[in-house]
Amino acid sequence: MLSTRKNATSFVPVFLVIAVLLTNPDCLPFEVAKANSNQSSRLLKTAQKVSPLLTGSKRKRDEPVTVIVTLGATRSARLNAFLNQNGIHQHREMKSLGNFSLTLPFRMVTELASFPEVSHVSSNEVVSASGHVTDTTGASSGQAAASASGRGMIDGSGLSIAILDSGIDINHAQFSSAGGRSRVLASVDFTGENRTDDPYGHGTFVAAAAAGGAGVGSAYTGIAPGASLLNVRVLNSTGEGTVESVLAGLDWVATNARQYNIRIINLSLGTRAVESYKYDVLCRAVRGLVNSGILVFAAAGNDGKDVSGQKIYGAIHSPGNEPSAFTIGASNTFQTSARLDDGVATYSSRGPTRSYWLDEDGVAHHDNLLKPELVAPGNKLVFAQAHNNLIVTLNPTLNESALGTVPAMKVMRMSGTSVATPIAAGAAALMLQLNPKLTPNMIKAFMEYTAQKLDGFGVLEQGAGELNIEGAMKLAQLVRQDLASPVQVGMPLLTGPVTASSSFSDSSFTWNSTIIRKFNTMSGTGLIERFQSPYCTGELLGDGFLLSDGLIINRGVLFSRGQPITNGDALWTDNSFVADGVMLSDDILMSDAVDVSSQLITLDGHVLSDPLMRGHCSVSSSMSYDGILFPGDILLSTGETLASGSSISSGTLRGDGILMGNGELYANGVTISDSVMVSDGIILGDGIILGDGIILGDGIILGDGIILGDGIILGDGIILGDWITSSNE
């Protein structure tokens, strides 16, 4: 069964009706608030359309600034006329992502944001690199086990990894295929330097960590030496880029993903995370790609301590603060293959994310997400050295090659979350070769589930734990390969039994069996034994889990008919809905648009209706494309299903076996007996009234009895809010 460990106060919807309402942005949450006679809920506060990095600025009025514009609709003639004014210079358009960049006087930023089709205006910040491995990660053991089972060589062949970095030295021996050809399929430059080699030296090393071959010796082999690479150069000769250059690179990937079978993107780079992931253009670009079935790995950053060596929390970089990104921190193996002495590197950035958005009152709302999700070896690793690169020139002690070695054979040493991130990206390539049907969220969940928990470190430091490639490959191999859309949530997921432990490199450990959600963690065998709704494409790993093992709220007690509801007891006693093992999956239950505070609960209609937050893809593809899985029916623990497409329209809920509406009844196989009386209100059996005030059973009132304000009151004495109180008094 699934269990939830809460790391922060969260709101859990209790009733199926409320859960369904939250999945539909077009109806009742706002109507209920409007209908509430005492108007206890304030009007929603929406985020400002201008990035906080551009507000309250000390810039001069006529100072030119470069910004990124996110469009929500087609450009109007008015906007085009505005953009054609003197002093405004348009630069680059990222069509797949819905962005374009321009430079304009600072005083005109507010006017630009005022156009209805402009969703957001972001600052073009500087982006920079974040700066024995096959044995210690379990990659060698996993590959050996796969080969012994008859799967042959598992090395990432057939998959492509896009490396967005400072370039790749394609002439290095680590990128040659068995036939001597380069495994770098294409090289493009978005820095303006008109070159695709790697004068800085960061991208070549990162690419080799993910997919370097044995050209300079087996000791320096990357995780997926058979995978192909795409060299997307977004950082210049000094290791710096801009938000614009990275967006342009991501836009190129979105345009060419299907041609090169790009299933993985590696972003060993980042910028200061200031703006909430809901509006940050890099985060939004990542979300669209993940919604398209492409797994995006992002470095957590190297700001885990201050100049005095003290731990710092809340320094996760962008786009690592995006929930759909797989954010990787760095572990320290102390250069031993055994894992029991491993720990989190002191420099690895810790959560929670502190990016924020400002409401109309100027109040900051921080994201506070749990990050990173995982750590991987990232300290003093040795991989390919680009020819005449700046990093080694400035730091010659990083050169690990003997004097006289030809350039194509040189290696170097580096540390950082930049190094750890491609280790995880390479592991994903091995998993996808074993099972191409895996979605991004399935890979994330399985890597986290099989991770080793490092003693002495918290979730905000290590996420689910240290990467265990042997375990992740074992799990990927057992996952059924006949998954296709629409997929039935709750269906058996594994083809055989699995032992939740690993043993390699003189180390044996039990899997952590935990996944990281946005605000808490979840554990239990149900995460791998059954197909869960967040494993579908276009969802977040933290979405869709409503109940766990019959416990709705772990603070306080819920009562029904004067008796406490205990583990496994029914919430409704007519066998139509029970708490134990319920899975709701067809859409988001609690989305990014929900804000629960001590003052009120609100739904940000702008975010809830945002296509990206509801699964919009930036890459066009058919539903049958690998890594794309859409859900089928919603499965209840009673064995009933709620068909896909069930919706609320004009006050009527349509769906199998669901009865509700303004005097209208829609259901399959309904029998109306003598006990049903239709008048001003609809009465269904003993004590069940659907009408002006909706009464379901004894003492549970939905309708006039719903209060949205300082606390949400559902029924007698059940109060859900920032401080949750549940009693029958």
N, C-alpha and C positions, 0 to 999 in steps of 0.2 A: 504494500500500500504506500501511498504518498504521504509524507509528513512535511510540515512547514515549520521552519525556525525563524521567528520574526527578529529582524535586526532594526526595524523602525516601525512606528505606528502606521498601520495601513487599514484601509477600509475594505471589508469583504461583503459583497452583496449577498443577501440571504435568500431572497425569494426568486424563483424562476422568472416571475413577471418582471421584476426590476432588472434582473440580469439581461433578459431579452431586450428591454427598453434601452439599456446602455449600449447594446450592439447596433442600434439604429439611430443615426444622427439626425434623422428628419422628423422625429416625433417626440413622444411624451415627456422626457425630462424637462424641456422648456415649457411645455403646455401645463404640466403639473405645477411648476413654479409660478406660472402666470395665473393659474386658477386658484392658487392658495389665497384665501380671502384676506389674511393679514399681511400678505406681501413680505414675509419674513426673510426672504432671500434677496440680497442685493443684486443689482445688475452685474453681469460678468465683466471682469477686467481683462481685456485682451492685451497681448504683448504689443509694444510699440513696433512700428515697421522699420525703424532705424536701429541698427546695432548699437549697444551701449558703448562700443569703441568709437562711435561717431557722435555721441551725445555728450554734453558737458565738456566738450573738447576745448583746449586752449589754442586751437588753430586760428589763424587769422581768417577773416571773412572771405578774402579773395585768394586764399592759399589753395592751390590745386590738390585734390585728393583723388585717389583711384579707388573705386568701389566696385562691388559685385552686386548686380541686380538680379533678384529672383522674380520671375514672372508667374502670375497666377492665371493669366489670360493673354490672348493675342494683343500685340501692341496696337493702340488706337492711333488715329491720325494726330490727336493732340499730343500724345507722348512722342511720336516721331518728330513733330514740329519742335517740341522742347529739346529733343536730342540734337537737332540740327542747328541750334543756336551757336553763336561764336563763343569760344572758350570751353565747349564740350567736345571731347574726342572719344569716340567709341573705339574699342580695341578688339576684343575677341568674343565670339558667340559660341556658347556650349549648348547646341541645340538639343541633344539628348537629355541634358540635365535641366533645361529651361532657365539658363543663366546667360548673362552677358556682362562684360566689364567695360568701364569707361572712366575717363578722368574729367572732373568738373570742378568749378570753384566751390569751396566748402559751404558758402552761403546758400547754394542751390540744392544741397542734399535733401533738405526738408521738403522742398517743392517737388523734387523727383519722387520722394516717397508718397506724396499725396495722390498720385495717379492711381485709380482703382485697380488697374491691371498689375501694378507693382506690389508684390507680396512682401518683399523685404529688401532692404539695402544694407549690405555688409561691407566691412572694411577689408581691404586687400592686405592682410597682415603678412609678415615674413614667416616662411616655413623653413625649418632646418632639419637636418638629420639628427636622430636621437642617439646616438652612437653605442679526441677520444670520444666526440659528441654522439655518434651513432650507437655507441655502447651504453653510455650512461642514460640516454633517453629511452632505450629499449627498442630502437629502430632495428638493430641487427637481429635481436631475438624475435621481433615480430615478423621480419622478412623471412627468417629461417623457418618459423612455424608455418607461415603461409606456403612456403615452398614444399615443406614436408606434407602438407595437406593436399598437394596436387595443384596448387594455384600458380606454380611457376615463379618467375622472378617478379617480385612486386617492388618497383622502383619509381613509380609515378609515370610510367610510359603512357602516352595517349592523352595526358593532361597538360594544360598550359598554365603557367603562373606569370601574371603581369607584375613586374618589378618597377614601381614608381620611385625613382631615386635619382642618383647623380650620374647614371649611365652604366654601361657594362662594357668591359674590355672583352669583346667577343673573340679575340685571338688567344685568350688564356686557355691553357690546356684543360682546365676544369669544365669547360663548356663544349668540348668536342664530343660528338656521338661516337658510337662504335665504328661507324663507317668513316670517321674523320671529319664529317660536316659539323658545323656549329649548331647547337640546339637552341640558339637565339633566333627565333623565327622572323622577327621584325624589330627595327629600331627607329624611334621617332624622338624628336627634340621639341620641347616647349619652353626652353629657357631663353630663346633668342640668340644663342651662341652658335647655332647652326653646326652642331657636332653631336655625335651620339656615343663617343667613347667616354671614358671615365677619368677626367683629369683630377677629380677630387679623391677618388678611391673608395668611396663608401658603397656605391651601388654594386660594384663588382664583388666585394666581400659579401654583401647581403645575398646576392644572387647565388653565390657559391654555397653559402650556408643552407639555403633552401634546396638547391638542386645541383651542386657541384659534383663533378665526376671524380674518378680516381686517377686523373691524368698526372697528378703530382704525387701519387701515393695513396693507398687506402686509408691512411691515418687522417687524411684531410677531406675525405668524401663527405658531401652534403647529405641531407636526409632523403631526398628523392632524386637520385642521379640520372634517372631516365626521363624526367619531366622536361617539357619544352619551356622556353622563357620568352617573354616579350619585354624588350628594353624600352621603357617609357621614361625618358629623361625629363625630370621636372625640377631638379636641383642643379645649380650652376657649378662653375669651376671651384667655388669656395664653399660648396655644400649648402647654399641657400636658394630658396625659391620663394614663391608667393602663393597666396590662396588661388590666385588666377591661374598660375602655371599648373598647380596640382589639379584644379578643376578641369583644365584643358586636357590633362592626361587621363583623368577619369572619364571624360566625355569621349575620348578616343577609344578607351577600353569598351565603353558601352556600345559604340558604333561597330567595333570589330570583334566583339566577344564571341559571336557565333562562328565567325570565319575561322578563328584560331582555337576554338574550344577553350576559352579562358574560363576556368571555374574558380580561380583563386587570385586575389590581389594582395600584394604585400606593400604596406605603407610603413616603412621604418623611418618615419618622419612625423613632424607635428608642429603645432603652434600653440600658443597659450590659449587655453579653453576659457573664454569669457562668456560668450553668448550661449544660451540654452541650446541643446541639441535639436530642439524643435525648430530653430530658426538658423542655426549655424549652417552656412552653405556647404561646407565640407561634410558635415554630418548628414545633411539631407542628400547629398550626392551618394554617400555610402549607403544610405537606406534604400535608395532606388536600385542600386546594384544588387544588394542583398535580396531585395524583393524579386529580383530577376534570376535568382538561383546562384549568384556568385558570392562566395565567401570572402569577406574582407578582413584581413588581419591588420591591426593597428598597434603601434608601439605605445606603451603606457607613458613613456617619458623617463628622464633620468634626474628627476627633482625630488628624490626621496629623502634628502637630508640638506640641512643648511650649511653655511660655511664653517660652523663650529662642530659639524658632525651630528647634530641632533635630528631626530626623525621629523619629517614634515608629512602631514596628511592633507589630502585634497588637492594634489598637484597633477592630476591626470591631464594629458594633453588632448587637443582636438586633432583628428577626429576620433581619438580613443574614447571620448566621452559619449559617443553615440551608442545607444543600447544594442543596435543590430550589429555593430562591429565586434569582432573578437579581439579584445584588448589584452595584450600580453606583457607581463612584467618579467623581470630577470631573476633567475636563481643563481646561486653560486655553488658550483660543484666542488670547489677547491681542487680542481684538476684531478679528481679521482673518479673512476667509473662507478664505484659503489655509491648508493644514494642515501644511506642512512645519516651521512654527515652533511647533507645539503641544507642550504638555508636561502632565504630571500636576500638578494644583493642589497646592500645598504642604500645604493643610489636609486633603486627602482622606485618609480613614483607610486604612491599609495592613493587609495580612494578616501572618501567618496568624491564624486565629481562635484565641483563647485561652480560650474557654469550656471548662468541664470538668465531670466528675462524680467523686464520691468513692466509693471502694470501702469495704468493711466495715472495713478497717484505717485509713481516713481518708486514704488516698493519692489525690492528685488525678491524673486522667487527662485531659489536654488534647486537644481535638479537632484542632487544628493543620491546619485546612483552608486550601487556597489561596483567597483572596478578596482583592479583588473579582474578578468575572469579566470586567468591561469598565469602561471609563471613557467618559464622554460630556461634551460641553461643559457647564460649570456655573459659569463665572466671569463676573460682571457681565452677566447676561442681563436683558432687559427684556420684561415681560409685564403682564397685567392687574393693576390695583390695586383691591382691595376698598374700598368706601366707608367712610371714617372708620376705617381700620384702625389697630391699635396699633403695628405695626411702623413705619409711616411717621410716625405721631405722635411716637414716640420717636426716630426717625432720619429727619428731614425731608429730608436730602440724598439719600435713596433715591427720592424723588419725581422722576419723569422727565417729568411733565406740565407744560405751560405754565399759568400762573395763569389762572383763569377757565374751565378745561375742565370740562365737565359730568362728574359722578361716573362715569357709565357709559362714559366714554371715557378715563379716567385709566390711566396705566401707571406701573410702578415698576421699580427695579433690585434684583436679589438675586443672591447667589452661594451655592454649597454643593452637596453631594451631593444635597440635596433638590431642587435645580434640575436636576441632571443626570439623575436617575432618571426623571422624566416624559418627558424627551427620548427615552430608550430605550423607554419604554412606548408613546409615540406611534408610534415606528418599528414596534413589534410590530403595531399596528393596521393599518398599511399592508401589512405582510406577510400578515396574516390576510385582508385584503380580496382580495389577489392569490390566496391559496390557503387557504381556510378549513379544509382538512384538516390543516394543520400542528399538531403537538403542542407543548406547552410546551418540551420538550427539543429539538425540531427548531429552534424559533425561537432558543433559546439557542445551540445549536451553530452555526447559520448566521450569527448576529450575530457570534459569536466568530471563526468561520472567516474572515469577510470583513473583520475589523477591521484597522486600520493599526497596526503596532507602532511605538511612540514610542521614538526613540533616547534612550539614557541612563537608561531607567527599567526596573526589573525586574518580574517577574510579580507579586510581592507588592504592587506599586504600581498597575500598569495592567491586570492580568489578561491577557487575550488582546490588548489594545490599545484603540485609540480607535474608537468606534462609526462605522461606515461604512454609512449607510442605503442609498446607491446600490447598493453591492455586495450587501447583504442582500436588497433588493428584486429584484435581478437573479437571485439564487439562488432565492428563493421562487417567482419566476415560472417557473423551469425545472423545479421539482419536480413530479413527476406528481401529478395530482389525482384519480386513481382509487384512492387508498389506502383500504383498508377492513379491518376486523377479520374474521378473523385475518390479520395481515400477515406475509408471508414474509420473514424476516431474510435479508439478502444479495441481495435482488432489486435490479435497477437502479432508481435513484432519480430520475435526471434525464431529461428528454425531449430534451435536446440538449447540445451542447458548451458549456463556459463558460470564459472567460478570467479567470484569478485575479488581476485587477488592476482598478483604478478610476482614472478621470481626470475631475476636475471642479474648479471654482473655482481654476484655474491650478495644480492639484496633481495629480501622477500617482504612484501607489504600488502596490506589489504587496501582495496580501492576506497576512496573517500565516499563514493556513492552519493554525491551531492552535486547539484547544479546551482548556478548563481542566477537569481532573478534580479529585477531592477532594485528592489528594496529589501529582499530577504533571500534565504536559501531554501532549497527543497531537496528532499532525499527520499529514497525508497525504491524497491525493485520495480514498482509500477512504471518508473521512468524508462526502463529498458524492455520490460516484458510486454507493454502495450503501446500502441501508437497514440501519442498525445497530440492534442490540437496545435500547440506551438511548434511542432515539427513541420507543419505545413509552411509553404512559401508565402511570404507577405505578412508574416506575423512576427512578433517578438517572442523570444524564449520565455519572457516573463508574463506573457498574456495567456488567457484562457484557462488557468487553473482557478476553479471556483471554491471547491471544498476539498478536504483531505481527511479521510478516515473518520468521517462523521463529526469532526470537530469544526465548528464554524468560526468561533472566536475563542482564543486561548486565554482571554482575560475576562473573568466573570462567568456567569452561568446563564444559559437560555432556558426559559420555562415554556411548557406547553400544557394548558389545562391544569395549571397549578403544580405540575411536576417538572423537575429539571430534566432537560434533554441530555442524555449521556451518550457516550461513544457508540455510534452505530444505531441509535434510536431514530425513528422516523420523524421528519419535520412536519409533514402532513400525514394524517393517519388513514387517508382513503386510498393508499397505495398508488397515488398518482405521482408522488415526488418524495424521494427519501434522501437523506443526507449522506449515507454511507457510499462512497465511491462514485459520486456523480461526476460526469465529465461533460462539460459544455464547451463546444469548440468551433461552431460554424463561423464565429466572428469574435471580435475583441470584447471581453467582458468589462474589464476596467482598462480604459485606453489612456494614452498620454494626455487626454483632454480632461481628466478628472483631477480636481484639486480639493483635497479635504483639509480643513483647518479648524481651529478652535472657534472660528467665527461662523463659517458656513461651508456647505458643499456646493461646488459649482461645476458646470461642464463648459469648457471653452469650446463653443460651437465652431470657431474658426479652425481649431486643431482637429476636432473630431471629424470635420468634413474635409480635412486636408487629404488629398489623394495619396500622398506618400505615407501618411500615418495609417492609411487604410489599405496598404498593400500595392500601390501603384508601382509598376516596373519601368525602369528606364531602358531596358533592352527588350526589343520585340522578339517574341518567340511563341511557338505553339505550346499548348498545355502539356504535350507529351515530351517536351525537352527534359533531359536529365537534370535533376536538381529542382524541378518544378512540380510541386504536389499541392493540389487544392483539396479542401475538405469536402466530404460528402455530408451525410446526415449528422445531426447532433445525437449522441447516444446518452440515454439516461440509464441509471443503474437498475431500473426496473425492467430494462430490456426494450423500452419504447424508444422510438426515434422521432425526432422533430426534423422534418424534411428541409433540405437546403432551399433557400428562397423564401422561407417563412418571414412575413413582414407585418408591420403595423401600419395601417393606412386608414385614414378617416376614422380613427378610434376603434378599428376592428383588427384583431389579431387572427391571422389565418395560419393554420398549421395542423398537423395530424393530432387529433385528440385534445386540442386546446380550445376551450370555450371561453370567449370573452368578447365584449363589444357593446355598443350602444343599442341594445335591443336586438342585435343581430347575432345569430349563432352559426358558426362555421366549424364543422368537424366531420370526421369520417366515422361512419357506423354509430351515430348517436341514436339512443333510444329515449324518447320523451314519455315519461310515465305520469301517473296521477299525482305524483308528489311535486310536479313542476307547475308553478303558477307564474304567469307573466302579467305584470301590471306596471306601476311606475318604476319598479325595480324588478330584476329577474331573480327569481328564487329557485335555486337548484338543491332540492333535498333539505335535510335538517340543518338549519342554521347557516346555509351558504347563500348569501345575497349578493348579486352583482347589480349595482345601481348607483344612486347618488353617493352613498357611502358604501364601499365594497367591503363586505364582511366575509372572511373565509374561516369558518369554524368558530370555536369559542374564543373570544377575546382578541382575535387578530383582525385589525382593521386597516384596509388600504383604501385610500380615496380622500374623503374629507379629513381622515385621521392621519394622513401623511404630513408631517411637519418638516420642512426643509429650512433650517435656520441654524441656531447655535448648536443644535444636535438634531439628528434625524430620529424621529420616533416611529417605530413600526410596531403597532400592537401595544398591549398593556405593559408599560414599564420597560420596553426594549428600546434603548437609546443607543444609536450608533453615531459617533462623531469623533472628534480628535481624542476625547477621553471617553472610552467605551464603557458604558454601564449596562449590565444585563441582569434583570431581576424580575420578580413577579410582585413586587411591593409597590 
